[in-house]
Amino acid sequence: MFRSIQRAVGCAAVLVLGLSACGGGGEPVAEADAETSAPVSTAGEPSGSEPSVSEPPATEPASPNAPALDLRIVSLSPSATEMIFAIGAGDLVVAVDDQSNFPEAALAVQTDLSGYTPNIEAIAAYEPDLVLHDGTTDLGAQLDGIGIDDWVGAAPTSFDDIYVQIEELGAATGRSAEATALVTDMRAEIEAAVAAAERDVPLRYYHELDPTLFTVTSNTFIGQVYGLFGLQNIADTTEGTTDYPQLSAEFLVSQSPHLIFLADTKCCGESAESVAARPGWETITAVVDGNIIAIDDDIASRWGPRIVEFVAAVSDAVAATAGS
């Protein structure tokens, strides 16, 4: 949601109640019978050095009564980066964090700034008018202290949260029409994807975050994506206190999901072949039927415009099981 930049554009977010998705802060906690801890992000370390990218001359802050068209923006959130470029405001971005690798145009302003451990001095060196981040650190307070506006795009709890964030960024950058058009297209594409994969008999699924079998429950935003198709999440039957439980191999095999979605193909090199070769997994329905679906890690963990691709991948997987 907006912080101090909200005064400049007069925008207010209406958020929908729910539970936070993966990527919104804390690490996943293992379920009751697990002994290992959750995986730790490998984000880059902050830099205190001078920025290495070339910069246009600094501009004066915009009038509080009109959308700013000449902002200098620093994005420390890959999801926000994808949104800001998708609405045609990429020309305002002077720096993005080390995890923002999409779209290709963002690579021209990619730096070693970290959204996980932000360095206020390194950020300020880019002389930004507006900093985009996810609100999981105390960066907002630090930016307030030196008079830099910020925009907070927290992990969503619903699709409406995503649409609100896109429209907020559109208002902040003078791209409201582009943001509205993007949201309209996303809604239509998601609706079409869901309609293309309707089925009467629900399927069980497992969404893999990493090879140590961390996953998500239906309470997360990722779980809501699968919920669009009426899929049954095997993790919902666990008795832990987290929405990011770690399953045991024995439990997973016993549940025998119809579909296995791998969101660890880039980070960990997992594939349908590596999963099928796991001891005891040869009896799982998804393995027997060949329904192991590789999902781009970034698309599955970010809530920008490419969430449509995630929904489409699930739609294709469900549609492919017709008759099973």
Disulfide bonds with the S-S distance in Angstrom:
none
